[in-house]
Amino acid sequence: MDNALGHIRGKVIAIDPGHNGLNYLHGTEINRQVNAGTLWKACDTTGTATNDGYTEAAYTFDVAERLAKLLRRAGAARVVMTRSSNRGWGPCITERAAIGNRARADVAISI
């Protein structure tokens, strides 16, 4: 594992947790069709949840934050998240891709 982490040093990494905690309040916005390159699809989705109400948005954001911390410790030059909290809606899939592109990410991780 240590050898694999050595390849991270100096890299720019984009992490996309997907969904967002308040997407369910923004049905019109997240259902807007956007050009995803090879097809048109909804801007975003609400994701799913456990029977106890633990949302996919909360889970993916938690995993993304933990991963970002590990990558920074491993020497990544920069870690860019496509959203900074779980208390909003969006961004659309097209904007999430653009965030990684603007950062000139060496790799993008979608959770």
N, CA, C and O atoms as a printed pandas DataFrame, in Angstrom:
     atom_number atom_name residue_name chain_id  residue_number  x_coord  y_coord  z_coord
0              1         N          MET        A               1    0.821   -1.199    0.000
1              2        CA          MET        A               1    0.000    0.000    0.000
2              3         C          MET        A               1    0.864    1.262    0.000
3              4         O          MET        A               1    0.558    2.213   -0.720
4              5         N          ASP        A               2    1.936    1.287    0.794
5              6        CA          ASP        A               2    2.790    2.463    0.830
6              7         C          ASP        A               2    3.359    2.783   -0.544
7              8         O          ASP        A               2    3.441    3.954   -0.916
8              9         N          ASN        A               3    3.751    1.772   -1.303
9             10        CA          ASN        A               3    4.281    1.975   -2.638
10            11         C          ASN        A               3    3.222    2.601   -3.545
11            12         O          ASN        A               3    3.529    3.496   -4.333
12            13         N          ALA        A               4    1.999    2.139   -3.438
13            14        CA          ALA        A               4    0.910    2.688   -4.257
14            15         C          ALA        A               4    0.658    4.147   -3.901
15            16         O          ALA        A               4    0.391    4.963   -4.782
16            17         N          LEU        A               5    0.741    4.479   -2.621
17            18        CA          LEU        A               5    0.510    5.858   -2.200
18            19         C          LEU        A               5    1.584    6.794   -2.726
19            20         O          LEU        A               5    1.331    7.986   -2.898
20            21         N          GLY        A               6    2.770    6.280   -2.982
21            22        CA          GLY        A               6    3.836    7.102   -3.521
22            23         C          GLY        A               6    3.496    7.699   -4.874
23            24         O          GLY        A               6    4.023    8.753   -5.231
24            25         N          HIS        A               7    2.640    7.056   -5.624
25            26        CA          HIS        A               7    2.238    7.559   -6.938
26            27         C          HIS        A               7    1.260    8.727   -6.836
27            28         O          HIS        A               7    0.965    9.375   -7.840
28            29         N          ILE        A               8    0.762    8.997   -5.651
29            30        CA          ILE        A               8   -0.198   10.082   -5.441
30            31         C          ILE        A               8    0.522   11.416   -5.257
31            32         O          ILE        A               8   -0.023   12.471   -5.581
32            33         N          ARG        A               9    1.729   11.365   -4.743
33            34        CA          ARG        A               9    2.473   12.588   -4.445
34            35         C          ARG        A               9    2.519   13.512   -5.662
35            36         O          ARG        A               9    2.911   13.117   -6.760
36            37         N          GLY        A              10    2.101   14.757   -5.423
37            38        CA          GLY        A              10    2.143   15.762   -6.469
38            39         C          GLY        A              10    0.974   15.755   -7.439
39            40         O          GLY        A              10    0.916   16.600   -8.333
40            41         N          LYS        A              11    0.059   14.842   -7.291
41            42        CA          LYS        A              11   -1.079   14.732   -8.218
42            43         C          LYS        A              11   -2.250   15.602   -7.757
43            44         O          LYS        A              11   -2.416   15.884   -6.570
44            45         N          VAL        A              12   -3.046   16.010   -8.726
45            46        CA          VAL        A              12   -4.305   16.708   -8.457
46            47         C          VAL        A              12   -5.415   15.684   -8.627
47            48         O          VAL        A              12   -5.511   15.023   -9.661
48            49         N          ILE        A              13   -6.249   15.557   -7.609
49            50        CA          ILE        A              13   -7.290   14.532   -7.610
50            51         C          ILE        A              13   -8.643   15.186   -7.369
51            52         O          ILE        A              13   -8.816   15.944   -6.415
52            53         N          ALA        A              14   -9.599   14.888   -8.241
53            54        CA          ALA        A              14  -10.974   15.375   -8.083
54            55         C          ALA        A              14  -11.823   14.246   -7.511
55            56         O          ALA        A              14  -11.767   13.110   -7.982
56            57         N          ILE        A              15  -12.609   14.574   -6.494
57            58        CA          ILE        A              15  -13.512   13.597   -5.887
58            59         C          ILE        A              15  -14.937   14.102   -6.043
59            60         O          ILE        A              15  -15.251   15.237   -5.684
60            61         N          ASP        A              16  -15.794   13.242   -6.583
61            62        CA          ASP        A              16  -17.205   13.582   -6.788
62            63         C          ASP        A              16  -18.085   12.687   -5.923
63            64         O          ASP        A              16  -18.296   11.520   -6.253
64            65         N          PRO        A              17  -18.607   13.232   -4.801
65            66        CA          PRO        A              17  -19.493   12.431   -3.965
66            67         C          PRO        A              17  -20.885   12.230   -4.567
67            68         O          PRO        A              17  -21.653   11.410   -4.064
68            69         N          GLY        A              18  -21.219   12.948   -5.614
69            70        CA          GLY        A              18  -22.536   12.782   -6.235
70            71         C          GLY        A              18  -23.679   13.218   -5.333
71            72         O          GLY        A              18  -23.490   13.469   -4.143
72            73         N          HIS        A              19  -24.867   13.304   -5.918
73            74        CA          HIS        A              19  -26.088   13.673   -5.190
74            75         C          HIS        A              19  -25.843   14.926   -4.346
75            76         O          HIS        A              19  -24.856   15.626   -4.577
76            77         N          ASN        A              20  -26.677   15.218   -3.412
77            78        CA          ASN        A              20  -26.491   16.271   -2.417
78            79         C          ASN        A              20  -27.658   16.170   -1.464
79            80         O          ASN        A              20  -28.736   15.718   -1.849
80            81         N          GLY        A              21  -27.462   16.577   -0.245
81            82        CA          GLY        A              21  -28.433   16.362    0.813
82            83         C          GLY        A              21  -29.805   16.966    0.604
83            84         O          GLY        A              21  -30.799   16.429    1.092
84            85         N          LEU        A              22  -29.876   18.077   -0.116
85            86        CA          LEU        A              22  -31.176   18.735   -0.312
86            87         C          LEU        A              22  -31.691   18.621   -1.741
87            88         O          LEU        A              22  -32.587   19.367   -2.136
88            89         N          ASN        A              23  -31.143   17.707   -2.512
89            90        CA          ASN        A              23  -31.635   17.511   -3.884
90            91         C          ASN        A              23  -33.133   17.250   -3.911
91            92         O          ASN        A              23  -33.822   17.684   -4.834
92            93         N          TYR        A              24  -33.640   16.544   -2.904
93            94        CA          TYR        A              24  -35.062   16.188   -2.885
94            95         C          TYR        A              24  -35.973   17.410   -2.839
95            96         O          TYR        A              24  -37.151   17.304   -3.178
96            97         N          LEU        A              25  -35.463   18.557   -2.431
97            98        CA          LEU        A              25  -36.254   19.790   -2.408
98            99         C          LEU        A              25  -36.189   20.549   -3.731
99           100         O          LEU        A              25  -36.841   21.582   -3.883
100          101         N          HIS        A              26  -35.416   20.051   -4.680
101          102        CA          HIS        A              26  -35.172   20.766   -5.936
102          103         C          HIS        A              26  -35.450   19.879   -7.142
103          104         O          HIS        A              26  -34.611   19.746   -8.033
104          105         N          GLY        A              27  -36.624   19.280   -7.162
105          106        CA          GLY        A              27  -36.997   18.354   -8.231
106          107         C          GLY        A              27  -36.903   18.945   -9.624
107          108         O          GLY        A              27  -36.391   18.301  -10.539
108          109         N          THR        A              28  -37.392   20.163   -9.792
109          110        CA          THR        A              28  -37.351   20.800  -11.114
110          111         C          THR        A              28  -35.912   20.963  -11.586
111          112         O          THR        A              28  -35.582   20.657  -12.732
112          113         N          GLU        A              29  -35.070   21.447  -10.692
113          114        CA          GLU        A              29  -33.680   21.699  -11.060
114          115         C          GLU        A              29  -32.929   20.402  -11.364
115          116         O          GLU        A              29  -32.240   20.311  -12.381
116          117         N          ILE        A              30  -33.056   19.402  -10.495
117          118        CA          ILE        A              30  -32.254   18.192  -10.702
118          119         C          ILE        A              30  -32.778   17.325  -11.837
119          120         O          ILE        A              30  -32.040   16.501  -12.377
120          121         N          ASN        A              31  -34.044   17.500  -12.205
121          122        CA          ASN        A              31  -34.591   16.715  -13.314
122          123         C          ASN        A              31  -34.384   17.366  -14.677
123          124         O          ASN        A              31  -34.731   16.782  -15.704
124          125         N          ARG        A              32  -33.818   18.580  -14.691
125          126        CA          ARG        A              32  -33.511   19.256  -15.955
126          127         C          ARG        A              32  -32.554   18.377  -16.756
127          128         O          ARG        A              32  -31.579   17.863  -16.209
128          129         N          GLN        A              33  -32.822   18.207  -18.020
129          130        CA          GLN        A              33  -31.979   17.382  -18.888
130          131         C          GLN        A              33  -30.727   18.157  -19.300
131          132         O          GLN        A              33  -30.799   19.316  -19.709
132          133         N          VAL        A              34  -29.574   17.486  -19.179
133          134        CA          VAL        A              34  -28.300   18.091  -19.578
134          135         C          VAL        A              34  -27.585   17.146  -20.538
135          136         O          VAL        A              34  -27.805   15.935  -20.523
136          137         N          ASN        A              35  -26.736   17.718  -21.362
137          138        CA          ASN        A              35  -25.984   16.934  -22.337
138          139         C          ASN        A              35  -24.793   16.287  -21.635
139          140         O          ASN        A              35  -23.850   16.970  -21.237
140          141         N          ALA        A              36  -24.845   14.969  -21.486
141          142        CA          ALA        A              36  -23.781   14.220  -20.809
142          143         C          ALA        A              36  -22.757   13.673  -21.804
143          144         O          ALA        A              36  -22.045   12.716  -21.501
144          145         N          GLY        A              37  -22.686   14.272  -22.975
145          146        CA          GLY        A              37  -21.696   13.861  -23.978
146          147         C          GLY        A              37  -22.262   12.922  -25.015
147          148         O          GLY        A              37  -22.317   13.262  -26.197
148          149         N          THR        A              38  -22.682   11.753  -24.593
149          150        CA          THR        A              38  -23.231   10.776  -25.539
150          151         C          THR        A              38  -24.737   10.626  -25.415
151          152         O          THR        A              38  -25.365    9.927  -26.210
152          153         N          LEU        A              39  -25.316   11.283  -24.418
153          154        CA          LEU        A              39  -26.761   11.219  -24.213
154          155         C          LEU        A              39  -27.204   12.372  -23.338
155          156         O          LEU        A              39  -26.392   13.040  -22.699
156          157         N          TRP        A              40  -28.507   12.592  -23.322
157          158        CA          TRP        A              40  -29.102   13.588  -22.436
158          159         C          TRP        A              40  -29.629   12.855  -21.216
159          160         O          TRP        A              40  -30.235   11.790  -21.334
160          161         N          LYS        A              41  -29.396   13.432  -20.040
161          162        CA          LYS        A              41  -29.897   12.795  -18.824
162          163         C          LYS        A              41  -30.170   13.850  -17.764
163          164         O          LYS        A              41  -29.813   15.017  -17.921
164          165         N          ALA        A              42  -30.808   13.419  -16.684
165          166        CA          ALA        A              42  -31.144   14.343  -15.602
166          167         C          ALA        A              42  -29.872   14.960  -15.021
167          168         O          ALA        A              42  -28.835   14.305  -14.918
168          169         N          CYS        A              43  -29.977   16.217  -14.650
169          170        CA          CYS        A              43  -28.875   16.968  -14.053
170          171         C          CYS        A              43  -28.297   16.242  -12.840
171          172         O          CYS        A              43  -27.080   16.223  -12.660
172          173         N          ASP        A              44  -29.140   15.653  -12.016
173          174        CA          ASP        A              44  -28.713   14.969  -10.796
174          175         C          ASP        A              44  -29.864   14.082  -10.334
175          176         O          ASP        A              44  -30.919   14.059  -10.967
176          177         N          THR        A              45  -29.675   13.364   -9.255
177          178        CA          THR        A              45  -30.745   12.557   -8.661
178          179         C          THR        A              45  -30.684   12.721   -7.152
179          180         O          THR        A              45  -29.746   13.310   -6.616
180          181         N          THR        A              46  -31.685   12.200   -6.484
181          182        CA          THR        A              46  -31.682   12.253   -5.021
182          183         C          THR        A              46  -30.876   11.119   -4.429
183          184         O          THR        A              46  -30.484   11.186   -3.264
184          185         N          GLY        A              47  -30.619   10.077   -5.203
185          186        CA          GLY        A              47  -29.967    8.896   -4.649
186          187         C          GLY        A              47  -30.987    8.079   -3.881
187          188         O          GLY        A              47  -32.193    8.257   -4.056
188          189         N          THR        A              48  -30.518    7.199   -3.045
189          190        CA          THR        A              48  -31.400    6.321   -2.288
190          191         C          THR        A              48  -31.112    6.496   -0.802
191          192         O          THR        A              48  -30.329    7.363   -0.417
192          193         N          ALA        A              49  -31.741    5.680    0.027
193          194        CA          ALA        A              49  -31.526    5.753    1.475
194          195         C          ALA        A              49  -31.797    4.395    2.096
195          196         O          ALA        A              49  -32.502    3.564    1.523
196          197         N          THR        A              50  -31.231    4.184    3.267
197          198        CA          THR        A              50  -31.512    2.957    4.005
198          199         C          THR        A              50  -32.908    3.050    4.614
199          200         O          THR        A              50  -33.525    4.115    4.594
200          201         N          ASN        A              51  -33.397    1.963    5.143
201          202        CA          ASN        A              51  -34.699    1.976    5.822
202          203         C          ASN        A              51  -34.701    2.914    7.019
203          204         O          ASN        A              51  -35.753    3.412    7.420
204          205         N          ASP        A              52  -33.525    3.157    7.593
205          206        CA          ASP        A              52  -33.404    4.067    8.734
206          207         C          ASP        A              52  -33.226    5.523    8.310
207          208         O          ASP        A              52  -33.108    6.404    9.162
208          209         N          GLY        A              53  -33.204    5.786    6.996
209          210        CA          GLY        A              53  -33.112    7.155    6.503
210          211         C          GLY        A              53  -31.709    7.683    6.247
211          212         O          GLY        A              53  -31.547    8.871    5.967
212          213         N          TYR        A              54  -30.689    6.831    6.335
213          214        CA          TYR        A              54  -29.325    7.272    6.025
214          215         C          TYR        A              54  -29.215    7.387    4.512
215          216         O          TYR        A              54  -29.277    6.384    3.801
216          217         N          THR        A              55  -29.051    8.608    4.024
217          218        CA          THR        A              55  -29.114    8.851    2.584
218          219         C          THR        A              55  -27.801    8.516    1.882
219          220         O          THR        A              55  -26.718    8.550    2.465
220          221         N          GLU        A              56  -27.956    8.195    0.610
221          222        CA          GLU        A              56  -26.785    7.962   -0.232
222          223         C          GLU        A              56  -25.932    9.224   -0.295
223          224         O          GLU        A              56  -24.704    9.144   -0.317
224          225         N          ALA        A              57  -26.577   10.387   -0.325
225          226        CA          ALA        A              57  -25.845   11.654   -0.370
226          227         C          ALA        A              57  -24.964   11.811    0.864
227          228         O          ALA        A              57  -23.813   12.233    0.749
228          229         N          ALA        A              58  -25.488   11.477    2.047
229          230        CA          ALA        A              58  -24.701   11.576    3.283
230          231         C          ALA        A              58  -23.553   10.574    3.266
231          232         O          ALA        A              58  -22.427   10.898    3.643
232          233         N          TYR        A              59  -23.850    9.362    2.829
233          234        CA          TYR        A              59  -22.829    8.308    2.785
234          235         C          TYR        A              59  -21.698    8.677    1.830
235          236         O          TYR        A              59  -20.525    8.604    2.198
236          237         N          THR        A              60  -22.044    9.074    0.608
237          238        CA          THR        A              60  -21.001    9.375   -0.373
238          239         C          THR        A              60  -20.176   10.585    0.052
239          240         O          THR        A              60  -18.974   10.638   -0.205
240          241         N          PHE        A              61  -20.816   11.557    0.703
241          242        CA          PHE        A              61  -20.070   12.728    1.163
242          243         C          PHE        A              61  -19.106   12.342    2.282
243          244         O          PHE        A              61  -17.967   12.809    2.309
244          245         N          ASP        A              62  -19.553   11.499    3.199
245          246        CA          ASP        A              62  -18.684   11.033    4.280
246          247         C          ASP        A              62  -17.476   10.278    3.717
247          248         O          ASP        A              62  -16.341   10.523    4.126
248          249         N          VAL        A              63  -17.724    9.366    2.785
249          250        CA          VAL        A              63  -16.629    8.605    2.165
250          251         C          VAL        A              63  -15.670    9.561    1.445
251          252         O          VAL        A              63  -14.453    9.415    1.549
252          253         N          ALA        A              64  -16.216   10.532    0.722
253          254        CA          ALA        A              64  -15.385   11.483   -0.022
254          255         C          ALA        A              64  -14.500   12.302    0.914
255          256         O          ALA        A              64  -13.323   12.515    0.624
256          257         N          GLU        A              65  -15.058   12.762    2.035
257          258        CA          GLU        A              65  -14.258   13.540    2.984
258          259         C          GLU        A              65  -13.135   12.695    3.586
259          260         O          GLU        A              65  -12.009   13.169    3.735
260          261         N          ARG        A              66  -13.442   11.453    3.927
261          262        CA          ARG        A              66  -12.415   10.562    4.480
262          263         C          ARG        A              66  -11.311   10.301    3.450
263          264         O          ARG        A              66  -10.124   10.325    3.776
264          265         N          LEU        A              67  -11.722   10.051    2.201
265          266        CA          LEU        A              67  -10.759    9.801    1.137
266          267         C          LEU        A              67   -9.881   11.026    0.895
267          268         O          LEU        A              67   -8.667   10.900    0.737
268          269         N          ALA        A              68  -10.491   12.208    0.866
269          270        CA          ALA        A              68   -9.728   13.439    0.647
270          271         C          ALA        A              68   -8.648   13.599    1.713
271          272         O          ALA        A              68   -7.514   13.965    1.404
272          273         N          LYS        A              69   -8.998   13.329    2.944
273          274        CA          LYS        A              69   -8.034   13.431    4.044
274          275         C          LYS        A              69   -6.865   12.459    3.836
275          276         O          LYS        A              69   -5.705   12.832    4.015
276          277         N          LEU        A              70   -7.173   11.227    3.462
277          278        CA          LEU        A              70   -6.126   10.228    3.216
278          279         C          LEU        A              70   -5.220   10.639    2.055
279          280         O          LEU        A              70   -4.000   10.497    2.129
280          281         N          LEU        A              71   -5.828   11.149    0.988
281          282        CA          LEU        A              71   -5.045   11.548   -0.182
282          283         C          LEU        A              71   -4.132   12.728    0.136
283          284         O          LEU        A              71   -2.994   12.782   -0.330
284          285         N          ARG        A              72   -4.631   13.666    0.926
285          286        CA          ARG        A              72   -3.789   14.808    1.319
286          287         C          ARG        A              72   -2.606   14.329    2.152
287          288         O          ARG        A              72   -1.472   14.759    1.939
288          289         N          ARG        A              73   -2.874   13.443    3.093
289          290        CA          ARG        A              73   -1.793   12.883    3.919
290          291         C          ARG        A              73   -0.770   12.130    3.073
291          292         O          ARG        A              73    0.418   12.108    3.398
292          293         N          ALA        A              74   -1.235   11.517    1.990
293          294        CA          ALA        A              74   -0.348   10.738    1.116
294          295         C          ALA        A              74    0.455   11.625    0.169
295          296         O          ALA        A              74    1.299   11.134   -0.580
296          297         N          GLY        A              75    0.192   12.941    0.203
297          298        CA          GLY        A              75    1.004   13.856   -0.585
298          299         C          GLY        A              75    0.387   14.388   -1.855
299          300         O          GLY        A              75    1.086   14.982   -2.677
300          301         N          ALA        A              76   -0.915   14.190   -2.037
301          302        CA          ALA        A              76   -1.559   14.772   -3.225
302          303         C          ALA        A              76   -1.311   16.278   -3.228
303          304         O          ALA        A              76   -1.410   16.930   -2.188
304          305         N          ALA        A              77   -0.994   16.819   -4.383
305          306        CA          ALA        A              77   -0.746   18.255   -4.492
306          307         C          ALA        A              77   -2.014   19.039   -4.177
307          308         O          ALA        A              77   -1.972   20.096   -3.548
308          309         N          ARG        A              78   -3.133   18.500   -4.627
309          310        CA          ARG        A              78   -4.420   19.155   -4.390
310          311         C          ARG        A              78   -5.520   18.132   -4.521
311          312         O          ARG        A              78   -5.482   17.265   -5.395
312          313         N          VAL        A              79   -6.506   18.238   -3.643
313          314        CA          VAL        A              79   -7.700   17.402   -3.724
314          315         C          VAL        A              79   -8.882   18.349   -3.867
315          316         O          VAL        A              79   -9.097   19.218   -3.022
316          317         N          VAL        A              80   -9.644   18.177   -4.937
317          318        CA          VAL        A              80  -10.781   19.038   -5.236
318          319         C          VAL        A              80  -12.055   18.222   -5.085
319          320         O          VAL        A              80  -12.187   17.144   -5.665
320          321         N          MET        A              81  -12.990   18.742   -4.302
321          322        CA          MET        A              81  -14.292   18.088   -4.139
322          323         C          MET        A              81  -15.305   18.827   -5.019
323          324         O          MET        A              81  -15.226   20.046   -5.176
324          325         N          THR        A              82  -16.254   18.085   -5.591
325          326        CA          THR        A              82  -17.263   18.722   -6.437
326          327         C          THR        A              82  -18.353   19.408   -5.623
327          328         O          THR        A              82  -19.156   20.162   -6.174
328          329         N          ARG        A              83  -18.388   19.156   -4.333
329          330        CA          ARG        A              83  -19.258   19.917   -3.432
330          331         C          ARG        A              83  -18.617   19.972   -2.061
331          332         O          ARG        A              83  -17.895   19.057   -1.665
332          333         N          SER        A              84  -18.884   21.054   -1.336
333          334        CA          SER        A              84  -18.206   21.283   -0.062
334          335         C          SER        A              84  -19.051   20.938    1.155
335          336         O          SER        A              84  -18.571   21.014    2.286
336          337         N          SER        A              85  -20.304   20.559    0.934
337          338        CA          SER        A              85  -21.165   20.190    2.055
338          339         C          SER        A              85  -22.241   19.231    1.561
339          340         O          SER        A              85  -22.305   18.902    0.377
340          341         N          ASN        A              86  -23.072   18.796    2.480
341          342        CA          ASN        A              86  -24.212   17.943    2.132
342          343         C          ASN        A              86  -25.512   18.688    2.430
343          344         O          ASN        A              86  -26.541   18.072    2.707
344          345         N          ARG        A              87  -25.452   20.019    2.370
345          346        CA          ARG        A              87  -26.601   20.842    2.740
346          347         C          ARG        A              87  -27.103   21.712    1.590
347          348         O          ARG        A              87  -27.616   22.809    1.811
348          349         N          GLY        A              88  -26.953   21.222    0.375
349          350        CA          GLY        A              88  -27.404   21.993   -0.771
350          351         C          GLY        A              88  -28.021   21.087   -1.811
351          352         O          GLY        A              88  -28.439   19.969   -1.513
352          353         N          TRP        A              89  -28.074   21.585   -3.043
353          354        CA          TRP        A              89  -28.523   20.748   -4.166
354          355         C          TRP        A              89  -27.493   20.885   -5.276
355          356         O          TRP        A              89  -26.763   21.873   -5.356
356          357         N          GLY        A              90  -27.452   19.865   -6.131
357          358        CA          GLY        A              90  -26.494   19.865   -7.230
358          359         C          GLY        A              90  -25.066   19.727   -6.733
359          360         O          GLY        A              90  -24.865   19.300   -5.596
360          361         N          PRO        A              91  -24.081   20.064   -7.522
361          362        CA          PRO        A              91  -24.173   20.565   -8.881
362          363         C          PRO        A              91  -24.540   19.466   -9.883
363          364         O          PRO        A              91  -24.427   18.273   -9.603
364          365         N          CYS        A              92  -24.979   19.914  -11.053
365          366        CA          CYS        A              92  -25.336   18.978  -12.123
366          367         C          CYS        A              92  -24.121   18.140  -12.525
367          368         O          CYS        A              92  -22.975   18.516  -12.281
368          369         N          ILE        A              93  -24.401   17.010  -13.138
369          370        CA          ILE        A              93  -23.315   16.117  -13.561
370          371         C          ILE        A              93  -22.334   16.825  -14.497
371          372         O          ILE        A              93  -21.132   16.563  -14.450
372          373         N          THR        A              94  -22.839   17.710  -15.335
373          374        CA          THR        A              94  -21.960   18.422  -16.265
374          375         C          THR        A              94  -21.036   19.380  -15.512
375          376         O          THR        A              94  -19.868   19.522  -15.873
376          377         N          GLU        A              95  -21.544   20.030  -14.480
377          378        CA          GLU        A              95  -20.718   20.939  -13.686
378          379         C          GLU        A              95  -19.700   20.158  -12.858
379          380         O          GLU        A              95  -18.572   20.615  -12.667
380          381         N          ARG        A              96  -20.091   18.992  -12.371
381          382        CA          ARG        A              96  -19.149   18.183  -11.586
382          383         C          ARG        A              96  -17.953   17.784  -12.452
383          384         O          ARG        A              96  -16.813   17.806  -11.987
384          385         N          ALA        A              97  -18.211   17.425  -13.692
385          386        CA          ALA        A              97  -17.111   17.100  -14.613
386          387         C          ALA        A              97  -16.257   18.338  -14.872
387          388         O          ALA        A              97  -15.029   18.250  -14.914
388          389         N          ALA        A              98  -16.900   19.483  -15.046
389          390        CA          ALA        A              98  -16.175   20.722  -15.322
390          391         C          ALA        A              98  -15.274   21.119  -14.151
391          392         O          ALA        A              98  -14.194   21.671  -14.363
392          393         N          ILE        A              99  -15.706   20.844  -12.929
393          394        CA          ILE        A              99  -14.888   21.161  -11.749
394          395         C          ILE        A              99  -13.561   20.406  -11.823
395          396         O          ILE        A              99  -12.498   20.990  -11.611
396          397         N          GLY        A             100  -13.623   19.124  -12.119
397          398        CA          GLY        A             100  -12.396   18.333  -12.258
398          399         C          GLY        A             100  -11.538   18.807  -13.414
399          400         O          GLY        A             100  -10.313   18.855  -13.306
400          401         N          ASN        A             101  -12.180   19.158  -14.526
401          402        CA          ASN        A             101  -11.433   19.639  -15.696
402          403         C          ASN        A             101  -10.741   20.966  -15.412
403          404         O          ASN        A             101   -9.580   21.156  -15.774
404          405         N          ARG        A             102  -11.462   21.893  -14.757
405          406        CA          ARG        A             102  -10.855   23.196  -14.435
406          407         C          ARG        A             102   -9.665   23.035  -13.490
407          408         O          ARG        A             102   -8.695   23.789  -13.566
408          409         N          ALA        A             103   -9.748   22.053  -12.606
409          410        CA          ALA        A             103   -8.653   21.799  -11.661
410          411         C          ALA        A             103   -7.478   21.097  -12.338
411          412         O          ALA        A             103   -6.414   20.935  -11.741
412          413         N          ARG        A             104   -7.680   20.679  -13.595
413          414        CA          ARG        A             104   -6.675   19.903  -14.329
414          415         C          ARG        A             104   -6.296   18.643  -13.545
415          416         O          ARG        A             104   -5.125   18.294  -13.397
416          417         N          ALA        A             105   -7.343   17.984  -13.052
417          418        CA          ALA        A             105   -7.143   16.782  -12.238
418          419         C          ALA        A             105   -6.442   15.689  -13.031
419          420         O          ALA        A             105   -6.743   15.454  -14.201
420          421         N          ASP        A             106   -5.510   15.036  -12.374
421          422        CA          ASP        A             106   -4.844   13.874  -12.968
422          423         C          ASP        A             106   -5.772   12.674  -12.970
423          424         O          ASP        A             106   -5.667   11.797  -13.827
424          425         N          VAL        A             107   -6.673   12.640  -12.015
425          426        CA          VAL        A             107   -7.639   11.546  -11.910
426          427         C          VAL        A             107   -8.905   12.080  -11.243
427          428         O          VAL        A             107   -8.851   12.980  -10.405
428          429         N          ALA        A             108  -10.041   11.509  -11.631
429          430        CA          ALA        A             108  -11.322   11.843  -11.001
430          431         C          ALA        A             108  -11.887   10.574  -10.384
431          432         O          ALA        A             108  -11.877    9.507  -10.998
432          433         N          ILE        A             109  -12.377   10.708   -9.167
433          434        CA          ILE        A             109  -12.968    9.576   -8.457
434          435         C          ILE        A             109  -14.420    9.912   -8.182
435          436         O          ILE        A             109  -14.720   10.890   -7.497
436          437         N          SER        A             110  -15.316    9.106   -8.716
437          438        CA          SER        A             110  -16.747    9.299   -8.504
438          439         C          SER        A             110  -17.227    8.257   -7.505
439          440         O          SER        A             110  -17.039    7.056   -7.699
440          441         N          ILE        A             111  -17.846    8.734   -6.441
441          442        CA          ILE        A             111  -18.296    7.820   -5.383
442          443         C          ILE        A             111  -19.807    7.696   -5.446
443          444         O          ILE        A             111  -20.402    6.974   -4.645
